[in-house]
Amino acid sequence: MTGNPARAQRKRRPGIWLVVVGGLLAIGFSIYAVLAAPDSTSGPMWIVAGWGALVFLYGLYRVIRGPSTLDDPHGGTDANGR
Protein backbone atom coordinates (compact mmCIF):
# COMPACT_ATOMS: atom_id res chain seq x y z
CA MET A 1 0.00 0.00 0.00
CA THR A 2 1.49 3.29 -1.08
CA GLY A 3 0.85 6.66 0.52
CA ASN A 4 -0.64 9.66 -1.19
CA PRO A 5 2.30 11.64 -2.66
CA ALA A 6 0.37 14.92 -2.62
CA ARG A 7 -0.22 14.52 1.10
CA ALA A 8 3.44 13.66 1.75
CA GLN A 9 4.57 16.87 0.00
CA ARG A 10 2.51 19.11 2.27
CA LYS A 11 4.36 20.67 5.20
CA ARG A 12 2.68 20.35 8.58
CA ARG A 13 2.57 23.12 11.10
CA PRO A 14 1.23 21.44 14.23
CA GLY A 15 0.15 24.54 16.11
CA ILE A 16 -1.91 26.47 13.58
CA TRP A 17 -5.28 25.38 14.99
CA LEU A 18 -4.14 26.19 18.52
CA VAL A 19 -3.28 29.71 17.35
CA VAL A 20 -6.67 30.17 15.67
CA VAL A 21 -8.81 28.74 18.49
CA GLY A 22 -6.77 30.35 21.28
CA GLY A 23 -6.86 33.74 19.58
CA LEU A 24 -10.62 33.55 19.05
CA LEU A 25 -11.19 32.56 22.68
CA ALA A 26 -8.93 35.27 24.05
CA ILE A 27 -10.32 38.06 21.90
CA GLY A 28 -13.93 36.95 22.14
CA PHE A 29 -14.05 36.57 25.91
CA SER A 30 -12.04 39.76 26.45
CA ILE A 31 -14.55 41.77 24.42
CA TYR A 32 -17.46 40.04 26.15
CA ALA A 33 -15.96 40.67 29.61
CA VAL A 34 -15.52 44.37 28.90
CA LEU A 35 -18.92 44.91 27.29
CA ALA A 36 -21.07 42.63 29.45
CA ALA A 37 -20.05 43.74 32.90
CA PRO A 38 -17.96 46.91 32.97
CA ASP A 39 -19.13 47.87 36.47
CA SER A 40 -19.19 44.42 38.13
CA THR A 41 -16.68 41.66 38.48
CA SER A 42 -16.23 39.55 35.39
CA GLY A 43 -13.52 37.27 36.79
CA PRO A 44 -14.56 34.04 35.10
CA MET A 45 -14.57 35.76 31.72
CA TRP A 46 -11.00 36.94 32.22
CA ILE A 47 -9.94 33.45 33.30
CA VAL A 48 -11.21 32.02 30.00
CA ALA A 49 -9.55 34.89 28.11
CA GLY A 50 -6.28 34.08 29.91
CA TRP A 51 -6.54 30.39 29.02
CA GLY A 52 -7.22 31.38 25.41
CA ALA A 53 -4.10 33.55 25.44
CA LEU A 54 -2.06 30.64 26.82
CA VAL A 55 -3.39 28.30 24.12
CA PHE A 56 -2.54 30.98 21.52
CA LEU A 57 1.02 31.31 22.83
CA TYR A 58 1.56 27.55 22.93
CA GLY A 59 0.24 27.26 19.37
CA LEU A 60 2.55 30.06 18.27
CA TYR A 61 5.47 28.22 19.86
CA ARG A 62 4.50 25.03 18.01
CA VAL A 63 4.20 26.90 14.69
CA ILE A 64 7.64 28.48 15.10
CA ARG A 65 9.30 25.36 16.50
CA GLY A 66 7.84 23.01 13.89
CA PRO A 67 7.19 19.28 14.22
CA SER A 68 8.62 17.56 17.26
CA THR A 69 10.55 14.29 17.25
CA LEU A 70 7.75 12.83 19.38
CA ASP A 71 4.98 13.67 16.86
CA ASP A 72 3.66 10.50 15.28
CA PRO A 73 2.34 10.89 11.72
CA HIS A 74 -0.74 8.85 12.62
CA GLY A 75 -1.60 10.95 15.69
CA GLY A 76 -0.49 10.68 19.30
CA THR A 77 3.15 10.38 20.20
CA ASP A 78 5.93 8.03 19.26
CA ALA A 79 7.61 7.89 22.65
CA ASN A 80 10.21 5.12 22.98
CA GLY A 81 9.55 3.88 19.46
CA ARG A 82 6.02 2.62 20.13
N, C-alpha and C positions, 0 to 999 in steps of 0.2 A: 504494500500500500504506500503510495507516494503522497507527499504533502502538497498543498496548494502553493505553487511558486509565487503567485501574486501576494499571498498572505505572508510568506517568508520574507519578501522584500521590504515589507512595511516596517518602519521603525516604531518601537513601542515606547511611550512615555508613561510610566506607571502612575504618575500622580495627577494627571490632567483632570480626572473626574473629582478628585479630592479638592483641587483648586476651585473648580466650578461650584460644587455643592457647598464647600466651606465659605466661599465668597458670598454666595446667595444667602446662606444662613446668617452670616455676620452682618451684611448690609440690610437684609430684610428685617431682622429682629432689632437692629439698632434704630432703624427708622420707626418701626412700630413702638419701641420703648419710648422714644422721644415724643411721638405724636399722641400716643394713647394715654399716657399718664405723666404729663410734664410737672404736675404739682404733687403727685404722690410717689410712693416708692415703686419702682418697676424693677426690683432686683432680679427676679427670675428671668425677665427678658434680657437683661445684661449678661446673665450667666450663659444663656443660650448663644448670645452674640459672641461672647468670649470663646466658647467651645467652637463656634463656627470659624472664628479667627485662628484658633489653634489648628483646626483641620485644614484651613487654607494654607497656613505656614508649613505644615507637614507635607501637604501636596506640592507646594512650591519647592521644598527641599527634594522631594522625590523626582520632580520634573528636572531640576538642575543636576541632581546626582546621577540620574539615569537608572537603568535596571541593576538590581543587586545580584550578587552571586547566589543568593538564596532563593531568588524568584524562579519558580518552576514554570515552564511554558504552558503546562496544563492546569495551572492554578495551584494555590497553596504554596508551600515551601519545599525545597529540596535539601533539607538539613540532613547531614551525614549520609548523603547519597541515596536516600530513600525515595 
